[in-house]
Amino acid sequence: MNFDLNEEQKIWRKTVHEFVAKEVQPKAHEVDATSEFNWEATRKMGPLGLLGLNIPEAYGGSGVDAISAAIALEELGWGCGSTALAIAAHNGLGTTPLVLFGSESLKSKWLSLVSSGKNKLAALSLTEPGAGSDLQGGVVTKAVKEGNEWVINGAKMWCTNASIAEYIITLVRTDAKGGSRSLSQILVPTNTPGLRIGPAEKKMGLHGSPTHAVTYEDARVPLGNLVGEEGKGLQQTLSILDGGRIGIGAISIGLAQAAFERAVNYARERKAFGKPIADQQAIQWMLADAATEIELARTMLYKAAWLKEQGRNYNKEAAMAKMFATEMAERVCRNAIQIHGGYGYSSEYPVERIYRDARLMTIGEGTSEIQRLVIARHVLASE
């Protein structure tokens, strides 16, 4: 396997990088300070293809390959963690269920709408107050059939993009008996009566990526809003999360790259004891470790994306890449602050924000502990 980018991927990286450098990175501090989503840049992402990374061209998307999708999210992460997370959740979680499992009518109605940049985005709601990692046993939000409608009741937490989404694909229990075949995914438009989106959560970082609690009180949607097969919601969700882990890993690499670049520049400019601190071995070792780990994480991520593109099983590789990239980003960002000294702790320097943004990545879309469980199962199952 050779992960050298082909010419099309190189051009894509350059195009996305230039866009992010112009439209996203300059507003990262403002987005963090005001907790306002960057709609101005997002509107311009539609024509560029960034809102339809996984959507076929027939439905208005760009349908890029899996490595190109990872490249785009890495570049967005390099520019602004908040914006990157919202776009990753839109692509990987909000649109992918429709692409993979949705009916023709759902695809035709919604995919071009949310990928154009003219409308709101997409969201997926899984987590509940009593169900984080344990989706199979913990989901209590239920949907029952009444006539030609689903009636949904329950509560969700930590729904990324809820307030900026056209619809929320919701994991619900459609069989009260329980078991692995008792969950389903249902598309719920955000203007549905009975759907209530709570205030944005106050978070440590990623302030410009809105996260909300969502409640459903007799929210009614057509039976045709079922995404995929009834009772296959858990299996569909787990499949979607594999791809989402590549996205989170890509954002983490972008965050680490941004912190690393700032640390290198600061080390060259800052003088102590009569010379640049870059001449100090302690600083050099931190930078060397960062450069090595970023490169390794990127290679691991490209391997997982390549396997996905080949249609092969990439569950283990996605878990490995997500775990390593997110933990690596936290180390790199921590050391970037250390290199900056006291200035690194100040919000006037970007490394403080980048560190706070990176902290979520070991938690969202499967904690590091869950990734280790996934990896261990594959290791122990191998002969």
Residue pairs with C-beta under 8 A, 6 or more apart in sequence:
1 303
1 306
3 67
3 299
3 302
3 303
3 306
5 13
5 67
5 71
8 68
9 65
9 67
9 68
9 71
12 64
12 68
12 71
12 72
13 71
13 75
15 48
16 48
16 50
16 71
16 72
16 75
16 76
17 75
17 78
19 44
19 45
19 48
19 50
20 75
20 76
20 78
20 79
20 80
21 79
23 40
23 41
23 44
24 38
24 41
24 76
24 79
24 80
24 83
25 78
25 79
25 80
27 38
27 40
27 41
27 80
28 79
28 80
28 81
28 82
28 83
28 350
28 353
29 350
29 353
30 36
31 37
31 38
31 80
31 82
31 83
31 207
31 208
32 82
32 205
32 207
32 208
32 353
32 357
33 207
33 347
34 207
34 208
35 200
35 207
35 208
35 210
36 208
37 82
37 83
37 86
37 164
37 208
37 209
37 210
38 80
38 82
38 83
38 208
39 164
41 83
42 51
42 83
42 86
42 87
42 117
42 121
43 117
43 118
44 117
45 51
45 87
45 117
46 52
46 115
46 116
46 117
46 118
47 117
49 61
49 62
49 64
50 62
50 72
50 76
50 87
51 61
51 87
51 90
51 91
51 114
51 115
51 116
51 117
51 121
52 59
52 60
52 61
52 62
52 63
52 91
52 95
52 111
52 115
53 61
53 62
53 63
53 64
53 68
53 69
53 72
53 91
54 61
54 63
54 69
54 91
54 92
54 95
54 96
54 99
54 243
55 61
55 62
55 63
55 95
55 99
55 111
55 115
56 63
56 99
57 63
59 99
59 107
59 108
59 111
59 112
59 115
60 111
60 112
60 115
60 116
61 95
61 111
61 112
61 115
64 72
65 305
65 309
66 243
66 246
66 305
66 306
66 308
66 309
67 302
67 305
67 306
67 309
69 91
69 246
69 247
69 305
70 246
70 247
70 249
70 250
70 301
70 302
70 305
71 250
72 250
73 84
73 87
73 88
73 91
73 247
73 250
73 251
73 254
74 250
74 251
74 253
74 254
74 257
74 298
75 254
76 83
76 84
76 87
76 88
76 251
76 254
77 84
77 250
77 251
77 252
77 253
77 254
77 255
77 257
77 258
78 254
78 255
78 257
78 258
79 254
79 258
80 208
81 205
81 206
81 209
81 251
81 255
81 353
81 354
81 357
81 358
82 206
82 207
82 208
82 209
82 357
83 208
83 209
84 251
84 254
85 160
85 206
85 209
85 251
85 357
85 360
85 364
86 121
86 160
86 161
86 164
86 208
86 209
86 210
87 121
88 244
88 247
88 248
88 250
88 251
89 123
89 124
89 160
89 161
89 209
89 244
90 114
90 121
90 122
90 123
90 161
90 165
91 247
92 240
92 243
92 244
92 246
92 247
93 122
93 123
93 124
93 160
93 169
93 240
93 244
94 114
94 121
94 122
94 123
94 124
94 161
94 165
94 167
94 169
95 111
95 114
95 115
95 122
96 240
96 243
96 244
97 124
97 169
97 185
97 227
97 228
97 236
97 240
98 106
98 107
98 110
98 111
98 169
98 187
98 227
99 107
99 111
100 228
100 236
100 239
100 240
101 185
101 227
101 228
101 229
101 232
101 236
102 110
102 187
102 227
102 228
103 224
105 224
106 187
106 224
106 225
106 227
110 122
110 166
110 167
110 187
113 119
113 166
114 120
114 121
114 122
114 165
114 166
114 167
119 166
120 164
120 165
120 166
120 190
121 161
121 164
121 165
121 166
122 161
122 165
122 166
122 167
122 169
123 159
123 160
123 161
123 162
123 165
123 167
123 168
123 169
124 159
124 168
124 169
124 170
124 171
124 240
125 156
125 159
125 162
125 168
125 169
125 170
125 171
125 214
126 135
126 139
126 156
126 171
126 237
127 156
127 157
127 158
127 159
128 138
128 139
128 140
128 141
128 154
128 155
128 156
128 157
129 155
129 157
130 138
130 140
131 137
131 138
131 139
131 140
132 138
133 366
133 367
133 370
135 171
135 183
135 234
135 237
136 180
136 183
136 234
137 178
139 171
139 172
139 173
139 183
140 154
140 173
141 152
141 153
141 154
141 155
141 156
141 170
141 171
141 172
141 173
141 216
142 152
142 153
142 154
142 172
142 173
142 174
142 176
143 150
143 151
143 152
143 172
143 173
143 174
143 184
143 186
144 150
144 151
144 174
145 151
145 223
146 220
148 222
148 223
149 220
149 221
149 222
149 223
150 172
150 186
150 220
150 221
150 222
150 223
150 225
150 226
151 218
151 219
151 220
152 170
152 172
152 186
152 188
152 194
152 216
152 218
152 219
152 220
152 221
153 216
153 217
153 218
153 219
154 172
154 215
154 216
155 213
155 214
155 215
155 216
156 170
156 213
156 214
156 215
156 216
157 213
157 214
158 201
158 211
158 213
159 168
159 197
159 211
159 212
159 213
159 214
160 209
160 210
160 211
161 209
161 210
162 168
162 190
162 197
162 210
162 211
162 212
162 214
163 197
163 200
163 210
163 212
164 210
165 190
166 189
166 190
167 187
167 188
167 189
167 190
168 187
168 188
168 190
168 195
168 214
169 185
169 186
169 187
169 188
169 227
170 185
170 186
170 187
170 188
170 214
170 216
171 183
171 184
171 185
171 233
171 234
171 237
172 183
172 184
172 185
172 186
172 233
173 182
173 183
173 184
174 182
174 183
174 184
174 230
174 231
174 233
175 181
175 182
175 183
175 231
176 182
180 234
180 235
181 231
181 232
181 234
182 231
183 231
183 233
183 234
183 237
184 226
184 227
184 228
184 229
184 230
184 231
184 232
184 233
185 226
185 227
185 228
185 233
185 236
185 237
186 221
186 225
186 226
186 227
187 221
187 225
187 226
187 227
188 195
188 216
188 219
188 221
188 225
189 195
189 221
190 197
192 219
192 220
192 221
193 219
193 220
194 216
194 217
194 218
194 219
194 220
195 214
195 215
195 216
195 219
196 214
196 215
196 216
196 217
197 212
197 213
197 214
198 212
198 213
198 214
198 215
199 212
200 210
200 211
200 212
201 211
201 212
201 213
203 211
203 360
204 356
204 359
204 360
205 353
205 355
205 356
205 357
205 358
205 359
205 360
206 356
206 357
206 360
227 236
228 236
241 365
241 366
242 308
242 314
242 315
242 318
243 308
243 318
244 365
245 304
245 318
245 319
245 321
245 322
245 365
245 366
245 371
246 301
246 304
246 305
246 308
246 318
246 321
246 322
247 365
248 322
248 325
248 326
248 361
248 364
248 365
249 297
249 300
249 301
249 304
249 318
249 321
249 322
249 324
249 325
249 326
250 301
250 325
251 361
252 297
252 325
252 326
252 328
252 329
252 358
252 361
253 294
253 297
253 298
253 301
253 325
253 328
253 329
255 329
255 333
255 354
255 357
255 358
255 361
256 290
256 293
256 294
256 297
256 325
256 328
256 329
256 332
256 333
256 358
257 294
258 350
258 354
259 329
259 332
259 333
259 336
259 350
259 351
259 354
259 355
259 358
260 287
260 290
260 291
260 294
260 332
260 336
262 336
262 340
262 349
262 350
262 351
262 354
263 286
263 287
263 290
263 335
263 336
263 339
263 340
263 351
264 278
264 287
266 339
266 340
266 343
267 276
267 277
267 278
267 283
267 287
267 339
268 276
268 278
269 276
270 276
270 277
270 341
271 277
272 280
277 283
277 339
278 284
278 287
283 339
286 335
286 338
286 339
287 339
289 331
289 335
290 331
290 332
290 335
290 336
293 328
293 331
293 332
294 328
294 332
296 324
296 328
297 321
297 324
297 325
297 328
297 329
300 317
300 320
300 321
300 324
300 325
301 321
301 325
303 317
303 321
304 314
304 317
304 318
304 320
304 321
305 314
307 313
307 314
307 317
308 314
308 318
315 374
315 378
316 374
316 375
316 378
319 366
319 371
319 372
319 374
319 375
320 371
320 375
322 365
322 366
322 371
323 362
323 368
323 371
323 372
323 375
325 361
326 358
326 361
326 362
326 368
327 362
327 368
329 358
329 361
330 355
330 358
330 359
330 361
330 362
333 351
333 354
333 355
333 358
334 355
336 344
336 351
336 354
336 355
337 344
337 345
337 351
337 352
337 355
338 344
340 349
340 351
343 349
344 351
344 352
345 352
346 352
347 353
362 368
366 374
